[in-house]
Amino acid sequence: MLQVPFIRDNQKLVLEGLAKRNFVNAKEILARVLETDETRRNVQVLLDNTLAESNALSKEIGELFKTGQVQKATLAKEKTKKLKEQSKKFTDQLNTYSKELQNLLFQIPNIPHSSVPSGQTEEDNEEVFREGAIPKLDENALPHWELVKKYDIIDFELGTKITGAGFPVYKGKGARLQRALISYFLDKNTAAGYTEYQVPHVINEASGIGTGQLPDKEGQMYHVGVDDLYLIPTGEVPITNMYRGNLVNENDLPIMATGYTPCFRREAGSYGAHVRGLNRLHQFDKVEIVRVEHPNNSYIALDGMVTHIKEILNELKLPYRVLRLCGGDTGFTAALTFDFEVYSTAQDRWLEISSASNFETFQANRLKLRFKNNDGKNQLAHTLNGSSLALPRVLAAILENCQTKDGIKIPEILVPYTGFSVIN
């Protein structure tokens, strides 16, 4: 969430950033924000003055009674009664304007970093890196949704029977390969200095608001209505919310955390060939990395996260590319996002498998996540997160790109985790 003083002092910059995102009605909404904040601040002054007068009068009443000035004390008590009525009115007005201001701010996305290219869709994203040779497959090569049937390692129909479409059942070597990837990713992350956590898979409303998933503008969250809880869309949410409301020392930065969680997304409106098999699921596994950083270091940290994810993909020997997302494709809360895509030879297309984002102070402002700098002043931290990695499309790419006439060869780095080197 953007801070009102920042909007007030940088209106041109904010409007330019929102234009890069193709955010409609930006000028109108910013004007309403500033107008509502001005009214809120005026009411706050009235409330403060009323409370101060009431407190002073209460002390005076005590002195009047002590000195026997009962009539004056009685009149003063009548006045304090009216002041209390006024203060209640101002408090109600303040709450109304504060809520209205918050709702307006919730509509405004983060301001893109200066390096973010203009554009409206994924077609306008900028490729910044590519690695790995695209393998040449046999003419009889199959997409992963056919391979999993051939080798009986994932059952989509059984998942549909149990729950519904988008909830697959992993079987035998498919389940072991899934578990191997999770363990490998976690080992890589902890070796890089991230502390591993196991976190809840459901969150409360405050956590969803803190990292920007709520209000749920796209209807992606699964809501447990009876308890007013939400299934997590990504491990980023509970891991980052571990630090909600915290005041940390500057010397404690960076804070680096990782964790494995299942993720739940309704993916409303998803259909067609591009979402077949593992390409788009309602429940999937992911290993996440999260950082809380000093603002001066956050973009160095983002580069480090990108390098870390590259190392993982290099070890898996999967062909991949890195994209800098354009303004129109950058997520609501992010200032800068790099997407990773692996090439699926059997599908003849790129599949997104990871992203690394810097949110700057956008999440921290919602979370009230601050650090005490060396001057003793409280300052908002920067938050970052990345997938390292989301499993379904990594698994799909391994199955498709590593298929041979003798079976699916497991990447060498995973063999110690799987206990087998081929699925046949």
N, C-alpha and C positions, 0 to 999 in steps of 0.2 A: 504494500500500500504506500502510495506516495505521501510525503509529508506536506501539510498545508503551507508552512513557511517556504518550502522548496518551490511549490507551485506559484506562490505569490511572488517570489523573487526571480523566478525563471520562466515566466509565462511563454515567452517566445521559444525557448528551448523545449519546453514540454509540448507545445503545439506542433513543433517540427517533428519531435519524436513520435507523437501520436499520428501525425500524417504519414510517417514512414510505415506505421502499422495499419494504415487505412482505417483508422478509428473514426467512425462517423460522429457528428455532433460534438466534437471535441471542444470547440470554442464555447458552445452553449453550456456544456457540463462544467467546464472550468469556471465560467462566470457564475454559475449557480453555487459551486463550491466556495468561491471567494465571498460571494454575497451571504451565503448561509453562515460561513465562519465569522464574518464581520458582525452579523446579528447575534450569533452565539457569544462572541466576546463582549458585546455591549450588554447582553443580559447577565453575563458573568460579573461584569463590573457592578451592575445594579444589585445583584445578589450579594456580592462581597460588601458593598457599602451598607446594605440593609442589615446584614449579619453583624457588621462592625458596630453600627448604631445600636442594634439590639443588645449586643454584649456590653457596650459602654453604659447603656441605660440600666441594665440589670445590676451592674456594680453600683450605680448611683442610687438605685432603689434601696439597696442594703444600707447605704450610708444614711439615707433619709429616714428610714425606720429607726436606725440607731440614735439619731438626733431628735426623734420625736416628731418629725415632719410627716405625719401620717397622710394628710390630704394630698401633699405633693407626691408622696410615694404611690398613692392610689391612682392619681392621674398618670403617673409614669408607667404604672402597670397596665393601664388601659392602652397606652401608646405601644408598649411592648407586644401586646396582643395583636394590634394592627400590623406591627412590623413582622410578627411571625406569620401572619396571613399573607403579607407581601412576599416574604422569603419563600413560602411554599409555592406561591404563584410563579416566582422567578425560577425556583428549582424545577418545577414542572416544565416551564418554557425551555430552560437550559437542557433538560433531558430530551425534549422533543427536537430541538435544533441539533444537539450532539448526535442523536440517532440519524437524523436526516443527513447530516454531514458525513457520517460514516457510510451510510448507504450510497451516497454519491461517490465517495472515494473508492468503494468496493467495485464500482463500475469502470474505473480507470486502470488500464494495464500499465505495466512497467514501461519506462522509457528505454528504448533500444540503445545499446552502446554505439558509439560513433562508427565502428567498423561494420555494423549490420547493414547489408545491402537493402536497397528498396526493392519492393516486389509484393505480389499479392498471394501467390501460391507456391507450392513446392517446386514448380518449374523454374522459379526465379532464385532458388537457392544456389549458393556459390561453392563449387567443388574446390577444396583447398589441398587435398592430399589423396593419393591412391597408392595401394600396395598390393602385391600378389598377382600371380598369373592366373587367369581364368582357365580352369581345367577343360580339356577336351574329353567329352564323355562319349560312350558307345551310343550308336544311333538308337538303341533300344533303352536308353536311360529313362528312368521314371521320376516323376515328381514325388515329394516325400509322402503325400497322402496315399499313393499307391505302394510305395516301399514299405510303409508301416504295416500294410495289410499282408504284403508278401512275406515279411519276416515276423509278423505277429508281435509287434512291440508297442503299438499304440492302438487303442480301440476307441474310435470316435462314436460309433453306434452305442457302445455300452455306456459311455458318458452321457449320451442323449437319453438313454433309458433311465439312468440314475437321477439325472438333474435336468438336462436340456442341451441344446446345441451350444458348443463353445466350452464344454467341460470334459476334456478327454481323459481316458484312463490309460496310464502308462503301465506296461507289462514287461516282466522278465528283463531282458537286456535293455529294453527301452527305459524302464524305471531305473536300472543301474547306471545307464549313461546319464540320465537326468541328475541322479544323485552325485555322480562323479563330477559333472560340470559345476554343481553348487559347491562342492568341497574344493575343487580346483580354484574357482573364483575367490572363495573366501581365503584360501591359503595365499593367493597372490596379493590380495588386499591387505591382509594382516602383515605379510612380509614387507609391504610398502609403508607400514606404520599406522594403518587404520586399526582401531580397536573394535573387536567384534561384539555385537549385541544381538540378543534375541528379544524382540519387541512384540507387543500385542498386535493382533491382526484386525482389531476393531478400534475405532477412535471415537471420541466425543466431538461435539460441534466445535468447541474451542480449538481443538487440534486441526480440524478441517479448515477453519477460518485462518489459523496461524500460518499455514503454508500455502493458502490460496485456492484450495480445492472447493471451499465453500465461500460464498454462495455458489451452488452447482449450476452454472449457466448452461451447460450442455447435457445435463441429465445423465452423467456418467457414473454417479456414485450409487452403490447399493445401500439402502437405508433400512435399518432394523427399527421399525416404527415403535414397537412396544417400549424399547429401552432408549430410543432416540440416539442410537449409535450408528456408525457407518463402517462398512467393510473397507479396508484400505485399498486405494488404487495403486499404491506404490509404497515401498519401504521408506522412501523419503519422508513421508508424512509422520509416522511415529518416531523415527530416528531424529528428525529435526526438532520435533516437539519435545524431546527430552530436555531441550535447553530453553523452552518457552518461559519467559519471565525471569531468566537468569541474568545476573550481573557478574561477569567473569573478569579476572585480572588480565591485563594486556599480555603479561608473561605466560598466560595459559594458552594463548593462541599460537599455532592453529589447533583447533579441536578436529580430530579426524575419526570418523566412525563408519563402520560397515555392518551390514546385516543381510541375512536371507529372509525373505518372506514370500508367501503367495500373494498375488495381487488380484483385485477384483474390479472389473470395469464392464459396465453395461454395454458400451459400444453401440449406443442407440443408432439405428439407421445403417449399420454395416451389412452389406450384402454383396453378392457377385463373386466372380472367379478369384479376385485378388484377396479374398478373405478365406479361401479354402484351407482345410487342414489346420496347420499350426500358425498360419499367417495372421489370424485374428481370433483371439480367444476371450472369453469372459473371465476365466480364471487361468492364471499362468504364474510361473515362478520367476523370481528376479533377485539378483544380488546387487545391492545398492552401496554407493559410497557417498558420504556427506561430509562437508567441511564447513567449519565456522572460522572465518578469517578476519584479520585486520584489513581494513579497506585498502591500505597501501600495497597489500600483497595478494589481493584476491585474483587478479588476472594472471599473475605468475602461477598461482595455485591452479587456475583453470587450465593453463597450458600443461601443467604437470599431470592433471587428471587425464587430459587428452593423450599425453605420452603413455601413461599407465595403461589405458584401454588399448592403445596401439600394440603395446607389448603382448597383451593377452591374445589379441587376434593374430599377431605374428607367430606366437607359439602354437596356436591352433591351425596355422597355415591356411587360413581362409582369405580369399581375395576380398578386399574391402576398400571403401573410400570414406573420406570425411567431408562433410558439407557444413558451411557456415549458413545458418538459416536466415532467410530474408525477413524483413519486418512483418510481412503478412503471415508468415508461417511460424514465427517465434511464439512460444507459449506465453500466456497471459502474464505470468509472474517473472519471466526471465528477461534479463538485459542482453544477454548474448548466449546462444546455444550452438554447439557443434553436434551434428548428428553423424552417427556411424552407420554405414550400410554394408552388408555383405552381398556378394553376387551369388545368386542361385542359378547355376548353369541349367538345371533341369527345367526351371521356370522361365529362364532367359530374362531375368529382371533383378533389380536391386531390392533388398529387403532391409528395412531399418531395424537395427538390433541394439542401439544404444544412443544415448545423448548425454552431453555434459554441459551444464548450465551454470552461469553466475547470475544470481538474483540481486546482487548488490545489497541495498538496505530494504528492498521491497518486502521480503518475508520478515526480516528482523524487526521492522516497524510494527507489523502485525503481531509478531511474537513477543515484542518488548524485550528483545535479546540484545543486551548491551555489554560493553566491556568498560572497565575503568582504565583510562589511559594513564600514562606516566605523569601527566599533569594533575591527576586526581579527578578529571572530568568524565562523566558518563557519555559514551558514544555508541551509536548503533553499529553492530558488527555486519559483515557481509556473509551471506550463506551461499553455498554451492552444492550441487549434487550431480551424480552421474550413475548410469547403469553400467555395472561391470560384472555380469551382463544380464540382459533379459534372455531367458532360456529358449522360448519356443522357436524363434527364427534362427538362433544359433544352431539349435538341434536340427532344424529343417535344412540349413545350409550344410551341416556335416553329413547328414544322410544323403543329400542330393549330390554334393560335390565329391564325396569320398566313395561313391558307389562304384563297384567294379563287377565284372562277370562272376567273381568268386564271393561277392558279398560286400558289405560296407566296412571299409578300413577305418579303424578308430585313430584319431590323431595321436601321435606318439606321446605327447605330453599328458594325455588322459589315461593311457594304459595302466599306469600304477594305481589309478583311482578306480577303473572299471574292473580290472582283473582279467580282461580279455582284449584282444586286438582286432577282432573282426566280428561283425554280426552276419550270420549266414544261416 
